[in-house]
């Protein structure tokens, strides 16, 4: 993997997130204190007292505090009055929910380990047509005026306004027509005083003219025209540089390029722009029991859905996915496939093979290939997560659980932020929103639970409904969902009417 800047000191890049656990109560639904942050979910409790709880919440972002950047080493004059030293240096310590057992990582611990283990990809000039969804690495300074010349805004006649100052319907000013100007097909043109030139919208204004008389203000003559309304200087003219001036920044660094920005850059003549490339992500499913969709399956085999799901999610995030498919449980086979795939990988994502059993090929193999380690993380679903780098190129690899729902939650919580960091896009994590809970939820303490749900905004506000099923690992339940309710580690119940933190899926950010 080729990385550019390794941390926050990059153009358009924010610091690494230092997100407090969501189990700590937020000061209010709409406001958070600077110290506590606002990524906290309300603790479980009784139903809201208001008869219309949905009116109390809106789909407002639940902001996530960032670490305080280290102060630059600069000399300062001696203060005239004593000042207290800072309470702490570096990032604020992250509180740890009391219910998480020792030796188990928080979600933020594992996410920070991933984000610090990879950096934004090095930028280079890329075709503008391929830039959709990528952030501009540096300000694009226009080399030309836009428009490049004074141009007609309407079809009509280019004249000098002083030649028709007395024109009226009863006493029109008559001017001979010296020629015709059409956009893109005419030579440089000039008119003398007391004459006019027929001109189409978008054409360059000829020298000697300072306005365009619309056709409706004339008799539509051919060799000569009768102007019936006195024009003003600048009427019907779009001045050179009135949109963008040469030498000014037309699009700022960090701007994610969409259709409108791409249209502007193309109009300024930019056919290539400096961007961080789309990460190339190799997706591998582990398991000798897995088969390709459409293949024959025996009594003890299953179709490989995870690699298809993850590849689609990676493409939706703006990256490039290379789906390898299923690899058997043989460690030597996995090592061979992994080695062959690294030539096209900025990141590898695997699913399966990382449970606590001794026969899992990924655990056996990856530990010998680099810095990969596996940890129990306080997340549900998906308990064991892995991350590290492999081989001499130190390609990063994220390992996800084998269950489809757990793998998808792992993608949202860990892989998606990693992809956005590689692309230089911020924020890294999908923003959470407040919503009113439409049904009770129970949860085990000690883990952050992500519950599939449906989110909607009604005339009463934002509402989120957990999907009714006791089996949290059902893929059909995940497919119906458009959101994940976040239940904090120290919470064992969220009740109807509570305001809860919600990840709204598939929403651009």
N, C-alpha and C positions, 0 to 999 in steps of 0.2 A: 504494500500500500504506500502510495506517495502522499505524504501529508504536507500541508503548508504550515501555517502558524499553529502552534500547539495549544494555545490557550486563549485568553480573552483579548489579548492585544492584537486583534486583527480587525480589518475594516468591517464595520457593520456587525461586529460580533459582541454579544453580551457575556457577562461572567457565567461560570458554571452555576447551575441552580443549587441552592441550599434550602430545600423545601422542608418546612417543619411538618411533622406527622399530622395527618388530618384528624387524629383523635382528640387533639387539644381544642377546646371550644373556641370559636371565634367570638370577638367582643359583641358583634351584632350581625344581622343579615346583610347589612349594606355597608358596614364600615369596620375596618380592622386597625388595631394599633400597630405602630411600626415595629414594636418589639416582638409581638406575638405573630405577626404576619397574618395572612388571610386564607391560608390553605388548610384551615381547620374545619372539621365537620362538627356540627352540634352533637352533643352527647345524647344518648337515647333517653327518652323520658315519656311523659304522658302526652296525649293529644293536645294540640293547640286549643286555647280557650275560645278563640274567635270562631264564630259559626261558619265563616268563609275563609279557611286558612290559605287557600290558593291566592287570595288577594294580597297576602302579606309578602309574597316572593315574586321576583321577576327573573328572567333569564340573564342575570348579570354575571360577568366573569368573576370567579374567585381567584384573585391574584395570588401569585406565588413569590415570596420575597427572595431576593438574590443576595449573595454574600457581599459584604462591604469590601471594595477593592483595597489592596494594600497601598498605603500612602507613598508617594514618590519621595525620593531622597533629595530634598532641596534645602538650601540654607535659608534660615528665617531670622529676623532680628530678635534680640532678646526682649520678651514681653515686659511691659512696665508693671503689670500686675501678675501675681502668681496664678497659674492655671493648673487645674487638676489633670493628672495624666489620664489617658484614655482607659476606660474600664477593661478593654480587652484589645488584643492585637490580632489581625487576621480575621477570617470568617467567624461569625457568631457560632458558638457551640450549638449543635442541634439536639434538642431534647429527645430523649428516648422513651417511648411509651413503657410504663411500668410492667405491662403484661407480657412483653416480649422476653422469652427466656434468654439467659446468657448464652453466648455463642451463636445466636441467630441474628442475621443481618436485617436491618430495616430495609424497606423499599428504597429509601433515599441513599442508604449506604451502598447498596448494589448498583443503583443507577449512577451515583457519582463515580464509583470505581470504573464503570463502563465509559462514561464521558471523559474521564481523565486518562483513559487508556487509548484514546484515539483523538485525532485532531482534524480540523477542516482540511479537505483536499486542496492541493496547490492549484491556484487559478491559472487559466490560460485563455487566449482568444478563441472563441468558439462561434460557429455560424449563428447569426441572429435567429434564423428560423428554428434552431434547436434550443432556444433559450427560455421557452415558456416554463414558468414556475421556478426559475432559478434566480437567486439574488445577484444583483450587479456588484462586482467586486470593488470597483472604483467609480467615482463620479464620471459620467460621460459628458465631457466638455464639447460643446458643438463647435465645429470648424466652419460653419456657415450660418448665415441669417436664415430664419424661417418666417415668412417666405423669403426666397433669395432676392426678390426684386419687388418693386411696387407693382401690384397686379390689380386687374379689374375684378370687382366683386359681382358685377352684373353684366349682362349683355347690353350694349348701348353704343355710345359714341364718346371717344376720348377727345376732350377739348381743354382749352385754357378757360378757367371760370371767368376771367376778366373780359372774355370776348362775348359773353352772353348775360351780362349783369342786368340788362333791361328787358330781358325776354319775358313776354306774357302771352296768354292765349290770344288776346286781341292783337297784340303787336309782337309776333315771334321774331327771334333773331335767326337769320338765314346764314348758314355756313356751308362752304363747299366740302365735299368728302374727298380727302386726299388718298385714301387707300383703306385696306382692311387688315386687321391683326387677329390671328388665331393662335391659340396656345399650342406651342410645340412645333409649329410649321412655318413661322414667320421669321424673317431676318430682323435685326435691330432696326427700329423705325423711329422717325422723328417727324413732328409736324411744325409748321410755321404758324405764327399768330394769325388768327382769323380763319383757320381751317379746322377740320375735324377728321377723325379716323374711326371707321366702324371697328368695334372690338368685342370679343367674346369673353365671358367670365373666365378668370384664371390666366388670361393673357397679360404679358408685361405692358405696363403703361408706357406709351412712347414719350421720348424726350419732347419737351415743349407743352405737354398736357399736364394738368394738375387735378383733374376730376373726370368722372365718367357720367355722362347724362344717360339715364335709362331710356330704353326705347319708348316707354310709355309717355315720356316727356317730349317726344318729337313727332313728326309726321311720318316717320319711317322712310324717309327718302333714300334714294340710291346715290345719285351724283351730288346731291345737296340735301341738307336737312333744315327743317324749321324747328328751332328749340322754343318750346312754349312755357317752360318754367326755368327761371334763373337758377343756375347751379351754384353750390358753395365749393370752395377749395377743399379738396380731400373727399368730396362726395363720391361714393361708389368705388373707393380705392382702399385696398389693404396694403399698408406700408411694409416695406422690407424690414425684417427683424421685429415686427410687431408681435409675433408669436414667441420666437426664441432669437436672442442676439448671439452672434458669433462670439466665442470666448466665455460664454456662461455655461454653468452646469445645468444641463437639460434634465438629466435623471440622476438622482443622488445614489451614492454607494449604499448597498444594503437593500435597495428597492427590489422586491420580488417582481419579476417581469411578467406581466399579463398582456392581454391582447392590446390594451390601450398604450402601454409603455413600448411594446414592440412596434406598434404603428408609428409612434413618435420617433423612435430611433431610426426606423427605416426611412422616414421622411427627412431625417438629417443626414442620410447617406451612410449610416453605419451598417455594414454587412457582417461584421464580426465584433463581438464585445467580450470583455474580460469577465469570466465566470468561473466559479468552482464547478467541476464536472459533476454529473449525476453519479452517485456511488454505484459501483458494480457489485451486486450482492449474489453470492452463490447460496442456493437453498438446498439442503440435503435432509431427507427423512431417513431415520434409522429404524431397521427392523426387518428380519428375515420373513416375517409374516405379511409384509406389505406388497400389494400388487398395483399396477397401473390401472386406472379406470378403463374399462373395456376389455381387460384381460380376464382369463379364467381364474376364478377363486375357488379354493378347496374349503373343506369344513373348518380349517384352522387359520385361514388367511383373511385379510381385509384390504379394502381399497385405500390407497394413499391419498387422503384428503388434505393433510397438513401442508404438504409442499405446494399444492395448488393454492390453498388459502393464503399462505405466507407470500408466495410469489405475487399474487394479486394485490395484497396489502402493500407490498414493497413498491410495486408499480404505481399504485394510487398515491403513495407518498412522494412520488417524483423520482425514484431511483430506477435502476436497471436491474431486473431480476433474471438470473440464470438458474432455472429449476433443473437440478440433477435428477431428482426423483428418489426412489427408495434404494438404500444400500443395506446389504445384509449385516448380520451381527458379527461377522468375522473381522477382527481388528486389522489384519493385513489388507483386506479388501478396502476397509474404510480409509486406511492410511494412503493406499494407492490412489483412490478416488480423490481424496482431499488434496494430495500433492499435485495431481493433474489439473485440478480446478483453480489452484491459486494464481495461475497466470492471468486469469480474468477476474480476480476478486479484490475489491477494496474492503470487503467484509464478508464473512461466512456466517450463515445462520443455520443451525441444525435443530432438529426436533426429534426427541426420543433418545434412548440410550444413556440417560443420566440419572437413573434412580440409584438408590443406595445399594443395589445388588452388585455382586462381584463380577457378573458376566456381561455387563454393559460395555460395548465396544468403545464408545466415545470416552468414557471415563478411563478405561484401560490405556487407550492410545494417546489421547490428548495430553495426559500428564507427562508423557515422554517427549512431546514435540515442541514444548515452549513453556509458557507461563500460565497455562489454563488451570484454574482451580474451580471447585464446585462447592457451593455454599447453600445452607438452608436459609431461605429468606422468608420473612414474615409476610407472606402473601398468599391469598386464596382466591381462585385455584392456582396451583403450581407452587410447589414448595422448594424443590431443588433447582437452582439456576447456576449456570456456569459462564465464565468469561475469562479471556486471556488472549495471548497471541501465539501463533504457531510458525514453525520453520524459521529460516534465516531472515526472511523478509518481514517477520513479525506482523503477519496479517492478523487483524483482530477477528475473533470468533465469539459469537454469542450462542449459547446452547439453551434450548427451551424444552419443556416437558413434552411427553408424547401425546397426552390428551389434547384434542383439538381446541376445546374451550380454554384450557390452561395455556396452550401455545399462543392463542390469539391474545389473551390478556397479557402474556409476556411480551408479545409484539408491541401492543399499545403502550405498555409501561416502560419497556427497556429498549426495544429495537427502534421504534419510531423516533425517540429522542436522539439515538445514535445516528440515524440516517440524517436527521436535520442538522446535527453538528457537523457531519461530514460535508454537507452541502453549504454550510455557513448560514443556515436559516434559523431565525429565532422567532418566538421562544422555542426551546427544544421540546418541551412537554405540551401536550394538548391542554388548553386551559379548562379548568373546571367552572361550572356554573351552579348557582343556587336553584333549587326547584323544590316544590312541596311534594312530600311523599304521599302517594295515594293508597298505600297498603303497608301493613306492618312487616318488618324484617327482623329476624333473629340471626345472631352471628356468634361464633366462638371467639373468645378474647385471645389476644396474642398474635393475631394476623390481620392484615388489612384485606378486607374482602371486596371483590369487584363483582357486583350482582347485575346480570343482564336485565335490561329494562327498556320500556318505551318512554320516550320524552316527547312532550308536546307543549306548545304555548297556546293557551286558550284566552278568552276575554278576561279570565280571572288571574291570569299569570302563567308561570311555568309550572308544569306538573310532570312528575316522573312516576311510572308504575312498574314495580318489579314483576317480571314474568312469573306466573304461578306454576311452580314446579319444585319439588323437593330435591330433584337431581340436578345439581349445579353444573354437571359435566355433559349435559345434553346439547349436541350441536344444533338440533332443530330449534332449541330455545335461544341459542346465540344468534341464529339466522333471523329470528323474528325481532331481535333487539336493535335499537338504534342508539342505545346509551348504556353506560355502566354506572351504577350507583356505588359510591365509595363509602364503605363502612370502616371506621377507624379501628385501630388495634385494641383500644381499651373499651370499645362499645360492644355491648351484647344485645342491644335491641334498639331499633329505630321504629317509631310509631307513626301511624297515620296522622298527617298534619305537620310532622316535623319538617324543617327546612334542611335539606341534605345536599351534599356535594355530588355533582354528577359530571361524568365525561360524556359529552354528546359526540357520538361517532360520526365519521364521514363528513364532518363539517370542516371546510377549509379554515386554516389559521396561520 
